[in-house]
Amino acid sequence: MVAVELAEVQGFILRGYTMPVARYFGLAVREPKGAGALLGALVDSDPAVPSMTTAEPWAAKPEICVNLGITFTGLAALGVSRASLNSFPVEYRAGAVQRAVSVGDVGTSAPDQWLPWLVDPGLHLLLMLSAQSSDALDAATKRLEQAWSASCVELGRHDGAALPDDTAHFGYRDGLSQPTIDGVPLAGLPDHLPRAPVGEFLLGYPSQFDQFSYPVPEPPELGVNGSFAAFRVLEQDVDAFAEFVTQHASATGLSKELIEAKLCGRWRNGTPLVLSSDTDTPEPPIPPEALNDFDYTGEGGDEWGHRCPIGSHIRRMNPRGQRVAGDGGHLHRIIRRGIPYGPAHDPSRPRDGEARGLLGLFIGVSLRDQFEFLMTQWANDGIFTAGLGRTNDPLIGAQGNGAGSFSIPRPEGSLILHGLTRFVTTRGGAYCFLPSISAVRYLAALA
């Protein structure tokens, strides 16, 4: 087991904050020396500036949490040397706009449809603020605005707010499945799956691949204990989803609740289909701490997908012990942090014109082998495992307009739902480096 100095690691890499409101700021560096002072203030307990939140355990949850992501152009704007910049991975250097096609951000999800601040080449810093209340969010915003006002220009911001019962706009309870990481405090629901090595999520440690560690960007004080994140603004078409479910419930005789569960792999309340295929309220009840402790193979498994379809969202994006190409079911895990944005959907007021969706961070030591792999190989292709064909993820996949299909395996023969369309549209993205606390100090000293 590798020991991790938790005070060096940005907190949200290793634990979720579960705060009800959040605000993301996109900043452009205009005066590097002042930007260096801003970074220094974030990590050196300046009383005027909220401090960055680390992974150290807290005795009581704070009112706010602050974290920082830096784009590749942001590192250059802060004065990082060319040799150091060249030591970062190719996909991070290219950025989310240039990599959009490869992850399915095409058509209505293409960068020419994104929020302007997320396609601006001058986007350098992504400041992330989470808070226990709107008042605390606004008060911390004012302090941060004052801190960056002399050195940075705000390009844009986006707010998020939790929905009741920790659900997403499609109605499913969210955030139940996170990797259990070896050597750090348990921060999610337990499972019996192999623990993820810390080097799958932090640079400078042995990775998930045998006898391989990801190269640490140079110098080590900049790279070690850092990670990467894909920030995503994902708009959800709740009306299109509801109409699809209603149409197929009428055509098949299945309940809407069951179709929703088959598409996701969980009932709306989070109960996994593989543990309860007929009802979301089994007797005896499934303990809350057991909602992530299951597999699709072995004793009690579901190899053929008769309980949980092989193509369901959670099974595609985390196949657990299921056989997949390259035996890589445990090699592409990712940490997901997210919060909804926009008002809750009111079924009595369809097509209300309100934008709603998810602000998501997808964190791992390799954008290529984790986020991009999941999107290209598992979400938007089906050849990684038997029984999918050239289908896409039913919830987040880049479906052609009405051209997608979804298979519900049954002993008497599969039931195919046709007419899947794109329910989630990308409205923006950014590839960020998540520096350690020491790395932030290093960057501050460059100015």
C-alpha positions in Angstrom: 0.0 0.0 0.0 1.3 3.4 -1.0 1.0 6.3 1.5 -0.5 9.5 0.2 0.1 12.8 1.8 -3.6 14.0 1.8 -2.7 17.6 2.6 -1.0 17.7 -0.9 -4.0 16.5 -2.9 -6.9 18.6 -4.0 -9.9 17.3 -2.0 -12.4 16.5 -4.7 -10.1 14.1 -6.3 -10.4 11.7 -3.4 -13.8 12.5 -1.9 -17.1 14.1 -2.9 -18.2 17.2 -1.1 -22.0 16.7 -1.5 -22.7 20.4 -1.1 -26.0 21.8 -2.5 -24.7 24.6 -4.7 -21.6 25.2 -6.8 -20.2 27.8 -9.2 -17.5 27.3 -11.9 -15.5 30.3 -13.1 -13.5 30.4 -16.3 -10.6 32.9 -16.0 -8.0 34.3 -18.5 -4.6 35.3 -17.1 -3.8 38.9 -18.1 -1.0 39.7 -15.7 1.1 36.6 -14.8 2.7 38.1 -11.7 -0.6 39.0 -10.2 -2.0 35.5 -11.2 0.9 34.0 -9.4 0.0 36.0 -6.3 -3.6 34.7 -6.7 -2.4 31.1 -6.7 -0.2 31.7 -3.7 -3.0 33.2 -1.8 -5.2 30.2 -2.5 -2.7 27.8 -0.8 -1.0 29.9 1.8 -3.9 30.8 4.2 -4.3 34.4 3.1 -7.2 35.6 5.3 -8.7 37.6 2.4 -8.9 34.7 0.0 -10.6 31.3 0.4 -8.1 28.5 0.7 -8.0 25.6 -1.6 -9.6 22.5 -0.1 -7.3 19.4 0.3 -8.1 15.8 0.9 -7.2 16.0 4.6 -10.0 14.7 6.8 -12.1 17.5 8.3 -13.6 17.5 11.8 -16.7 19.4 10.5 -17.7 20.1 6.9 -16.6 23.6 5.9 -19.0 26.2 4.5 -17.2 26.3 1.2 -14.7 24.3 -0.8 -12.4 25.8 -3.5 -10.5 23.9 -6.1 -8.5 24.7 -9.2 -8.0 23.3 -12.7 -5.5 24.7 -15.2 -5.7 24.3 -19.0 -2.6 23.7 -21.1 -2.7 27.3 -22.3 -3.1 28.3 -18.7 0.2 26.7 -17.8 1.9 28.6 -20.6 0.3 31.8 -19.5 1.7 31.3 -15.9 5.2 31.0 -17.3 5.8 27.2 -17.4 8.8 26.5 -19.6 8.5 24.9 -23.0 10.4 21.8 -21.8 8.0 21.3 -19.0 4.9 21.9 -21.2 6.2 19.3 -23.6 6.3 16.7 -20.8 2.5 16.8 -20.4 0.3 14.3 -22.3 -0.6 14.9 -25.9 -4.4 14.8 -25.3 -4.2 17.4 -22.5 -2.0 19.7 -24.7 -4.6 19.4 -27.5 -7.5 20.3 -25.2 -11.2 19.5 -25.2 -12.0 21.4 -28.4 -9.5 19.6 -30.5 -10.4 16.2 -29.1 -14.2 16.8 -29.4 -14.8 14.6 -32.5 -13.0 11.6 -30.9 -15.3 11.6 -27.9 -18.6 12.0 -29.8 -19.0 15.8 -29.5 -20.3 16.2 -33.0 -23.4 17.7 -34.6 -25.4 19.6 -32.0 -22.7 18.7 -29.4 -19.8 20.1 -31.5 -17.7 23.0 -30.2 -19.3 25.5 -32.5 -22.4 25.0 -30.4 -20.7 25.3 -27.1 -20.8 28.1 -24.5 -18.4 30.8 -25.8 -16.2 30.8 -22.8 -15.5 27.1 -23.1 -14.2 27.5 -26.7 -12.1 30.6 -25.9 -8.4 29.7 -26.4 -7.8 32.2 -23.6 -9.4 30.0 -21.0 -6.6 29.4 -18.5 -8.0 28.7 -15.1 -11.1 26.9 -13.9 -11.9 27.9 -10.4 -14.5 25.6 -8.7 -16.5 26.7 -5.7 -18.9 24.5 -3.8 -20.9 25.7 -0.8 -23.3 24.7 1.9 -25.7 27.6 1.0 -26.3 30.3 -1.6 -25.3 33.0 0.8 -22.0 31.2 1.5 -21.5 30.8 -2.3 -22.1 34.5 -3.0 -19.9 35.6 -0.2 -17.0 33.4 -1.3 -17.5 34.6 -4.9 -17.0 38.2 -3.9 -13.8 37.3 -2.1 -12.5 35.4 -5.1 -13.5 38.2 -7.5 -11.5 40.7 -5.5 -8.5 38.4 -5.4 -8.4 37.9 -9.2 -9.5 41.3 -10.3 -6.0 42.8 -10.8 -4.6 39.8 -12.8 -7.4 37.8 -14.5 -10.5 38.4 -16.6 -13.6 36.3 -16.1 -14.6 34.7 -19.4 -17.7 33.0 -18.0 -19.3 31.1 -15.1 -21.9 28.4 -14.6 -23.9 27.6 -11.5 -25.2 24.3 -10.3 -27.6 23.3 -7.6 -28.5 19.9 -6.2 -32.0 18.4 -6.9 -34.1 16.7 -4.2 -32.9 13.2 -3.1 -29.5 13.6 -4.9 -31.2 12.9 -8.3 -30.2 14.0 -11.7 -32.8 15.6 -14.1 -33.7 12.2 -15.7 -34.9 11.2 -12.2 -32.2 8.7 -11.2 -30.4 8.9 -7.9 -26.8 9.8 -8.8 -23.3 9.4 -7.5 -23.6 5.9 -6.1 -20.7 4.3 -7.9 -17.2 5.5 -7.3 -13.9 3.5 -7.3 -12.6 2.4 -4.0 -9.0 3.6 -4.0 -6.2 1.7 -2.2 -4.3 3.7 0.5 -6.8 6.5 1.0 -9.9 6.8 3.3 -13.0 5.3 1.9 -15.1 8.1 0.4 -18.0 6.2 -1.3 -20.1 3.1 -1.0 -18.0 -0.1 -0.5 -17.8 -2.9 -3.0 -15.9 -6.2 -3.3 -14.2 -5.3 -6.5 -10.4 -5.0 -6.8 -9.3 -1.7 -5.2 -8.0 0.9 -7.6 -4.3 1.7 -7.1 -3.8 5.3 -6.2 -1.7 5.8 -9.3 -4.9 5.4 -11.3 -5.9 8.8 -10.0 -2.7 10.6 -8.9 0.5 11.1 -10.7 3.7 9.6 -9.2 2.4 6.2 -8.0 2.1 2.7 -9.5 -0.9 2.6 -11.9 -3.6 0.1 -12.8 -1.4 -1.4 -15.4 1.1 -4.0 -14.3 4.6 -2.6 -13.8 3.7 0.7 -15.4 3.4 4.2 -13.9 2.2 7.2 -15.9 5.0 9.6 -16.7 5.1 12.5 -14.3 5.2 15.9 -15.9 8.4 17.8 -15.3 9.6 19.0 -12.8 8.4 16.6 -10.2 7.2 19.4 -7.9 4.8 20.3 -10.6 3.6 16.9 -11.5 3.5 14.6 -8.5 0.2 14.3 -6.7 -1.6 16.0 -9.6 -4.3 14.6 -11.8 -6.4 15.5 -14.8 -10.1 16.2 -15.3 -12.5 16.6 -18.2 -15.0 19.3 -17.3 -18.3 18.9 -19.1 -21.5 20.9 -19.4 -24.0 18.3 -20.4 -27.5 19.4 -21.3 -30.3 16.8 -20.7 -33.4 16.7 -22.8 -35.8 15.4 -20.2 -38.8 15.7 -22.4 -37.3 13.6 -25.2 -36.4 11.0 -22.7 -39.9 10.9 -21.1 -41.5 10.7 -24.6 -39.3 7.8 -25.6 -40.1 5.9 -22.4 -43.8 6.6 -22.7 -43.9 5.5 -26.3 -42.2 2.2 -25.6 -44.1 1.5 -22.5 -47.3 1.7 -24.6 -45.8 -0.4 -27.4 -44.3 -3.2 -25.2 -46.7 -3.3 -22.2 -43.7 -2.8 -19.8 -44.1 -0.2 -17.2 -42.3 3.2 -17.7 -40.4 2.6 -14.4 -39.1 -0.7 -15.7 -38.0 0.7 -19.0 -36.2 3.5 -17.3 -34.5 1.0 -15.0 -33.4 -1.2 -18.0 -31.9 1.8 -19.8 -29.9 2.9 -16.7 -29.2 -0.4 -15.0 -30.7 1.0 -11.7 -34.2 1.9 -10.6 -34.7 5.6 -10.0 -34.0 5.2 -6.3 -30.6 3.7 -7.0 -31.5 0.0 -6.5 -29.4 -2.0 -8.9 -31.4 -4.2 -11.3 -28.9 -7.0 -10.8 -29.9 -7.2 -7.1 -33.6 -6.6 -7.7 -34.9 -7.0 -11.2 -38.6 -6.8 -10.5 -39.0 -4.0 -8.0 -37.2 -1.0 -6.6 -38.4 -1.9 -3.1 -37.4 -5.5 -2.5 -38.1 -7.4 0.7 -36.0 -7.6 2.7 -34.7 -4.1 1.7 -31.2 -3.7 0.3 -29.1 -1.8 2.9 -28.0 1.6 1.6 -24.3 0.7 2.0 -24.8 -2.3 -0.3 -26.2 -0.4 -3.3 -22.8 -0.5 -5.0 -21.7 -3.9 -3.9 -22.6 -6.2 -6.9 -21.1 -7.7 -10.0 -22.4 -9.1 -13.3 -20.4 -12.4 -13.1 -19.8 -15.1 -10.6 -22.3 -16.3 -8.0 -25.5 -14.3 -8.3 -24.3 -12.8 -11.5 -26.2 -11.9 -14.7 -24.0 -13.0 -17.6 -26.7 -12.8 -20.2 -28.2 -9.5 -19.1 -31.6 -10.9 -18.2 -31.8 -8.7 -15.1 -29.6 -5.8 -16.1 -29.2 -5.4 -19.8 -25.6 -5.6 -21.1 -26.1 -2.3 -22.9 -27.5 -0.4 -19.9 -25.7 2.8 -19.0 -24.1 1.7 -15.7 -23.1 -1.6 -17.2 -21.4 -0.1 -20.2 -19.6 2.6 -18.3 -18.5 0.2 -15.5 -18.6 -3.4 -16.6 -17.1 -4.6 -13.3 -16.1 -8.2 -13.6 -17.8 -8.7 -17.0 -15.6 -10.0 -19.8 -14.6 -7.2 -22.1 -12.0 -6.7 -24.8 -8.5 -6.7 -23.4 -9.8 -7.9 -20.0 -9.9 -4.3 -19.1 -13.0 -4.0 -17.0 -11.1 -2.7 -14.0 -8.5 -0.7 -16.0 -10.4 2.4 -17.0 -12.2 3.5 -13.9 -12.9 7.1 -13.4 -13.9 9.4 -10.5 -17.1 11.4 -11.3 -18.1 14.6 -9.6 -21.2 16.4 -10.7 -24.0 18.7 -9.8 -27.2 19.4 -11.8 -27.9 22.9 -13.2 -31.2 24.4 -14.2 -34.7 24.1 -12.6 -36.2 20.7 -11.8 -38.4 19.4 -14.6 -42.1 19.8 -14.3 -43.9 17.1 -16.3 -47.0 19.3 -16.5 -45.0 22.0 -18.3 -43.1 20.1 -21.1 -40.9 22.0 -23.5 -40.5 24.9 -21.1 -37.4 26.2 -22.8 -35.3 26.0 -19.7 -31.8 24.7 -20.0 -31.1 21.9 -17.5 -28.4 19.3 -17.2 -25.2 18.3 -15.4 -21.9 20.1 -14.6 -19.5 17.1 -14.5 -15.9 16.5 -13.7 -14.4 13.2 -14.9 -11.1 12.7 -13.0 -8.2 10.3 -13.7 -4.5 10.1 -14.1 -5.0 9.8 -17.9 -7.6 11.6 -20.0 -6.8 9.3 -22.8 -7.0 6.0 -21.0 -9.9 6.9 -18.7 -12.3 9.6 -19.9 -11.6 9.4 -23.6 -11.5 5.6 -23.5 -14.9 5.4 -21.8 -16.5 7.7 -24.4 -15.0 6.3 -27.5 -14.9 2.6 -26.7 -17.7 2.0 -24.2 -20.2 4.8 -24.6 -20.1 5.3 -28.4 -19.2 1.8 -29.6 -20.4 -1.7 -28.7 -17.6 -4.0 -29.9 -15.9 -4.2 -26.5 -18.2 -6.9 -25.2 -20.6 -9.5 -26.6 -24.2 -8.7 -27.3 -24.0 -5.0 -28.1 -23.1 -4.7 -31.8 -22.5 -1.1 -33.0 -24.9 0.4 -30.4 -24.3 3.4 -28.2 -24.9 4.1 -24.5 -28.7 4.7 -24.3 -28.5 7.7 -21.9 -25.2 9.6 -22.9 -24.3 8.1 -26.3 -23.9 10.1 -29.5 -27.0 8.6 -31.1 -28.0 9.6 -34.6 -31.3 11.4 -34.8 -33.8 8.6 -33.9 -31.4 6.0 -35.2 -30.3 4.3 -32.0 -31.6 1.0 -30.6 -31.5 -0.7 -27.2 -31.7 -4.4 -26.5 -33.5 -5.9 -23.4 -32.3 -9.5 -23.2 -34.9 -12.0 -22.1 -34.9 -15.9 -22.0 -37.6 -16.0 -24.7 -35.8 -13.5 -26.9 -34.5 -10.0 -26.8 -36.9 -7.0 -26.9 -35.5 -4.2 -29.1 -36.4 -0.6 -28.4 -35.9 1.5 -31.6 -35.8 5.2 -32.2 -33.2 6.2 -29.6 -32.1 9.8 -30.0 -29.5 11.9 -28.3 -30.8 12.7 -24.8 -27.6 14.5 -23.6 -25.9 17.3 -25.6 -22.5 18.7 -24.8 -22.6 22.5 -24.2 -19.0 22.9 -23.3 -15.9 21.2 -22.1 -12.3 21.8 -20.9 -9.3 19.6 -20.2 -7.7 20.6 -16.9 -4.6 19.7 -14.9 -5.4 19.4 -11.2 -2.2 20.5 -9.5 -1.1 19.5 -6.0 -0.8 22.1 -3.3 3.0 22.1 -3.8 2.5 22.5 -7.5 0.3 25.5 -7.0 3.1 27.0 -4.9 5.6 26.2 -7.6 3.4 27.9 -10.2 3.0 30.9 -7.9 6.7 31.3 -7.6 7.3 31.3 -11.4 5.9 34.8 -11.8 
